[in-house]
Amino acid sequence: MAPFPSSLPGANFSSAAPPSPPPDPGEFVWYGNIQYLLNISAVGAAFCVLLFLLVKLRSDHRRIPGPAALFAKLLAVYHATATQIALHCGADASQFLHTERGSFAVLFSISLVAVLASLPLNLYGGTAPISDQFSRTTINHISRGSPLLWVHFFLMVLVVVLAHFGISKIEEKLRITRFRDGNGNPSDPNANSIAIFTIMVQGIPKFLAADKATLEEYFQHRYPGKVYRVVVPFDLSTLDGLVTSWADVQDSISKLEARMDNSASRDSGDDAGENGWNSLLARLRRAWAVAAVRFGFTDEERLRKLQNMKINLQGKLLDYKEGRAQGAGIAFVVFKDVYTTNKAVRDFRSERKNRPIGQFFPLMELQLERSRWRVERAPSAADIYWNNLGSSKLFVRLRRVAVNTCLLLMLLFCSSPLAVINAMKSAARIINAEALDHAEIWFTWFEGSSWFATVILQFLPNVLIFVSMYIVIPSALSYLSKFEKHLTVSGEQRAALLKMVCFFLVNIILLRALVESSLEGWILQMGKCYLDGGDCKRIEQYMSASFLTRSCLSALAFLITSTFLGISFDLLAPIPWIKKALKKFRKNDMLQLVPEQSEEYALEQNHQEDSLRMPLVPERGNGSAMNGVDLQGQDLSVYPINRSFHMPKQTFDFAQYYAFNLTIFALTMIYSLFAPLVVPIGAAYFGYRYLVDKYNFLFVYRARGFPPGNDGKLMDRVLCIMHFCVVMFLVSMLLFFSVQGDSTKLQAIFTLGVLFFYKLIPSRTDGFQLSLLEGLQGVDSFVDGPTDYEVFSQPTFDWNTYQI
């Protein structure tokens, strides 16, 4: 890591003895004492693994297993297939693990190129005068303009080919999950989801919720015999607000009536014994009562207004009960086959793009406001925030503008924890500049003194940044994304993912590479170069060999900390573990005698003794479909029984972990040829995390009752960012070749050509294999009764509770 800015404000070292000289730079040590950081991180990882084996397993399995049982259970976790993961944990978990496994394969192949080709080339082909061992492994060891840089150019092309091929394989295997379950099995009737037969139409008139006959007639006329059902939900966002307001008004009325009764009884008691001060207080109360009556501030007047408000709210709620309320402006159209569903999406999209200006609309389309429609494939019913259905677009846009403005300000001025340190340093210089100068002298001596300096300057700063970027910042960005009131859970996750990736890339890659604390300072320094019109030494410094070495060292230090400590910390899963322990601690001893009506209880009662040796998924014959729940707690492909329009909260934050994984992927890709030692650490990160996350999904974050499929839009965003990581790698190599390459700039020109060629390669996410539709059955074959959209769009509260 780059030297961590440190200061001791207010300290006075004028009377201290002069420090001893730093160690000889020619000594055989790694640059930045990286070997100490590796040892400390390895010790921390070993401690976490021992804590997992000795303590955590007992919490997960109720008893410490024997060595054979432990090995069998961990081996079963290792051999768990994508089908088993999808059945036990949902399609999101299966997709997440598949992405991690694919990222490991990509980085492992690139690590072979980096270790077998780039590393020996840097070590034995370089002639630049460099003293420390780590810098010799970087590309800086090769002299400027050396012909060996052409070898790095061809290695760059090979890395791009391997990365593109690996990402395309991930994309190809995940493409089917855009419309299927996590298994990608279109022949299993229980694997099908009603969402693959449904389109979502936004922008319809809100009065259609009370009478949807016109909308049904339009689709039946356009696709005769192919429409299964049309669902037009009410404005559930307004309904949620009405219910909350009604409860508040009812509570206010009850409190006001109780206060009026108490006031009447107190007044009667005061009239019985008025004398002295009591008489004076009684007169003041009467005077205040007269003034309150004149200006309308009496309790009776407030009670009357509250009762009128209650009657008004009851009338509005009655409209929802009797089906006269306004809709959310959204309709779900369920077709009988997937072919018609995809054809309808293509038809409406092409009409919106190719409709000529000034064309007349039929009368029915004018009534339905056809020109305002936005048609897309419908998300899963359980993926929708039904209580956000019907929110005002202006209100939602204002929220998003406020959130993005706040994020931009944070990114500019409070990007990194180092900004706080620099602010303290500036304040200390203003207070006592002489003491700060002495502190910097001692800091220079302390930097090269011993292994303890590595703990302070390498280990603790990485832990500080890791905690802030891994816990504090993601929690804040997740809350901001939830504040934006997205329509779907996947939409909220995509917004949180984009915010986190931008924040991580700026802090962990850009600012740490530039050795800056905030974007504001970097922008101001770069602005002076262009405003003054002269040569800017700062840009030359950013492209110098020493800067690149510090940047590579910073990336390697962060990867080591994240791989050894970060993943080992996730292996313990401390937050769910602590919550589970507190939940057990709070239970009453008498309540423990009563069997719990929970999902875990059924799991513990079935095969309690053989729980560590039982297969993760029960054996079934080939071709046998899952009919119902065979064993409670094992077949997790069914929907939850309680279908409220509030989405159940996921215990695993996919957006946060996707963002952090993508940051590690970007960090490894960018420095793959600059510092080849970075790539094996990055590959080890994804391999280690894949095993840890698979265990946590099966035993910690087991998402029971979640839908088996999703719309795949989150995966599209993840794959898009992975392709962008390859683009950033090419841009970094372009900058390097433009400064350190040959004098004719041919390497930079060819790198620019590779970049343009890579951007022109078409993406496979827009394609759709029609052959997958041949094995799909119609919607009539597995839908019996109301569809999921009809069930979830119905209010779940009891009308009798609200006396309506």
GIURJO-V702656 format. One line per field, one symbol per residue. psi: psi as a letter, one per 30 degrees, with the letter a starting at -180 (. if undefined). Layout:
BEGIN
psi: ???
END
This chain:
BEGIN
psi: llkkkllikfkjgfglkklllllkfflillkghfeeeeeeeeeeeeeeeeeeefeeeeeegfljlleeeeeeeeeeeegkleeeeeeefleeeeeeeeeeeeeeeefeeeeeeeefeeeeeeeffkgkjkeleeffflfffklkgkfffeeeeeeeeeeeeeeeeeeeeeeeffefffgaaffgjffjffflkfffgklkjkglkfffeejgeeeeeeeeeeikgfkekkkjllifeeeeeeeeeeeeeeeeeeeeeeeeeeeeeeeeeefeikkbeeeeeeeeeeeeeeeeeeghgleeeeeeeeeeeeeeeeeeeeeeegggllafgkkjjklfleeeeeeeeeeeeeeeegklkgkkkleeeeegheffkjklkklkeffkjfffjgkkeeeeeeeeeeeeeeeeeeeefhelffeeeeeeeeeeeeeieeeeeeeeeeeeefegeafeeeeefeeeeeeeeeeeffeeeeeeeeeeeeffileleeeeeeeeeeeeeeeeeeefeeeeefhlflfeeeeeeeeeeeeffakjfeeeefgleeeeeeeeeeeeeeeeeeeeeeeeefefieeeeeeeeeeeefkkeefffkkkileeeeeeejheegfffklekkkllkfkljjajekkfejgglllejilgkkkkkfkjeeeeeeeeeeeeeeeeegefejffeeeeeeeeeeeeeeeeeeeeffehjikglkfllfgeeeeeeeeeeeeeeeeeeeeeeeeefefalffgeeeeeeeeeeeeeffkklffflkjffffefkllffffjjakleeeeffkkflkffegh.
END
